[in-house]
Amino acid sequence: MEGLRARGRHGDLLDIYEAGAQAAGGSRAAELLLAAASVASGALSDADTVWALTHCAAEAAPENPAALRALVEGLCARKESAELLAALERLIPLSEDALQALEARRRAGPAPQITE
C-alpha cells in the first residue's frame, strides 16, 4: 500500500481498499473504507468520494464507533439533522467517552421538528 501511495497511485490504492472491504465485511470493512476515505480526502481532495466511503463504512459496520463518529462529523458538516440524530442515537451507547458523544450532539444543534 505504501508503494502505491509513494508512487502517487491513489486511485489504485482506493480500489484495493474497497476490494478488501468488500471481501472482509463488518468492522474490518469499515476500517478499510475509512482508510480509503482518508486517501480520498488527503491525496485526492475529493469530498464526494470521502462522503460516499464514510457512509459505506457506517453501513458496513453499524456498531463501529470510528465509522459512526466519521458519519456524525460528515452529517454535521452537511447539516443533515434528521440523519445526524439517528447516527448519534447509535453512537452514544457505543461511545467509550459519553461526554464526547454528548458534545457531538450539542454541536448538532436543536432537534428538527418532524411534521406529518
C-alpha positions in Angstrom: 0.0 0.0 0.0 2.8 2.4 0.9 4.3 1.7 -2.6 1.2 2.8 -4.3 0.9 5.9 -2.1 4.6 6.8 -2.7 4.1 6.5 -6.5 1.0 8.7 -6.4 -1.3 5.9 -7.5 -4.1 6.9 -5.2 -6.8 5.7 -7.4 -5.3 2.2 -7.4 -5.0 2.4 -3.6 -8.7 3.3 -3.3 -9.6 0.3 -5.4 -7.5 -2.0 -3.2 -9.1 -0.7 0.0 -12.6 -1.0 -1.5 -11.9 -4.6 -2.7 -10.5 -5.5 0.7 -13.6 -4.0 2.4 -15.9 -5.9 0.2 -14.1 -9.2 0.9 -13.8 -8.6 4.6 -17.1 -7.2 5.6 -18.0 -5.9 9.1 -15.7 -3.8 11.2 -12.7 -4.6 9.1 -14.6 -3.3 6.0 -15.3 -0.1 7.9 -11.6 0.3 8.8 -10.6 -0.2 5.2 -13.3 2.2 3.9 -12.3 4.9 6.4 -8.6 4.4 5.2 -9.8 4.9 1.7 -11.8 8.0 2.7 -8.6 9.3 4.3 -6.7 8.8 0.9 -9.6 10.5 -1.0 -9.5 13.4 1.4 -5.8 14.0 1.6 -4.4 12.9 -1.7 -7.4 13.5 -4.0 -9.3 16.3 -2.2 -12.5 14.5 -3.4 -15.2 15.4 -0.9 -17.9 13.4 -2.7 -15.8 10.2 -2.6 -14.9 10.9 1.1 -18.6 11.1 1.9 -19.6 8.0 -0.1 -16.8 6.0 1.6 -17.7 7.3 5.0 -21.4 6.4 4.5 -20.4 2.9 3.3 -18.2 2.4 6.3 -21.1 3.2 8.7 -23.4 0.9 6.7 -20.8 -2.0 6.7 -20.4 -1.9 10.5 -23.3 0.0 12.2 -21.7 -0.9 15.6 -18.2 0.5 14.7 -17.6 3.7 16.8 -15.0 5.1 14.4 -17.3 4.7 11.4 -20.2 6.2 13.3 -18.0 9.2 14.5 -16.9 9.8 10.9 -20.6 9.6 9.8 -21.6 12.1 12.6 -18.9 14.5 11.5 -20.0 14.3 7.9 -23.6 14.8 8.8 -22.8 17.8 11.0 -20.9 19.4 8.1 -23.8 18.7 5.7 -26.3 19.9 8.3 -28.4 16.8 7.8 -30.2 17.0 11.1 -32.6 14.0 10.9 -29.9 11.6 9.8 -27.5 13.1 12.3 -29.8 12.5 15.2 -30.3 8.8 14.2 -26.5 8.4 13.9 -26.0 10.0 17.3 -28.5 7.7 18.9 -26.5 4.7 17.5 -23.1 6.2 18.6 -23.8 7.3 22.2 -24.3 3.7 23.6 -21.1 2.6 21.8 -19.0 5.6 22.8 -16.2 5.0 25.3 -16.5 8.6 26.1 -20.1 9.6 26.7 -19.0 13.3 27.1 -17.5 13.2 23.6 -20.8 11.9 22.2 -22.8 14.4 24.1 -20.6 17.2 22.8 -21.2 16.0 19.3 -24.9 16.0 20.0 -24.7 19.6 21.3 -22.8 20.7 18.2 -25.6 19.3 16.1 -28.0 21.9 17.3 -31.7 21.6 18.2 -33.6 18.5 17.1 -35.5 19.0 13.9 -39.3 19.3 14.1 -41.0 16.4 12.4 -44.2 17.3 10.8 -46.6 14.9 9.0 
